[in-house]
Amino acid sequence: MENEKVKELVLRVAESKQRDVGRGKVRLDTEAMKALGISVGDVVEIEGKRKTAAIAWPAYAEDQGMDIIRMDGLIRKNANVGLGEKVIVRKADPKIATMVKLAPVSFTITVDPGFISFVKRRLIDTP
């Protein structure tokens, strides 16, 4: 991989390690991060059959130079890709949400202040 900055890279999807599951992280090698002009903690856009976002973290030592992106099942599902498939990765331009609406699909829920606080804590800093 070259050291010049690029707008996007094509990487092969690999399974995340257990410690990263459910954290909204993807692991990219350091050369890929440099090429995209991103740092640890930056949000990246992942485009498979659909687009999704995740937080960039450096790859494990054994993954350096392999042109892979490690992601968990939820991120793969959101991008609609499987293991071994290729995705396009680019630096995202995230905007801060001013409002989030949650709507249950098939049932009614009662919302109390404790639930609102719980949801806010879970959504803070989520891409």
Buried (B, 14 or more C-beta within 10 A) or exposed (E): EEEEEBEBBEBEBBBBEEEBBEBBBBBBBEBBBBBBEBEEEBBBBBBBEEBBBBBBBBBEEEBEEBBBBBBBEBBBBBBBBEEEEEBBBBBBEEEEEEEEEEEEEEEEEEEEEEEEEEEEEEEEEEB
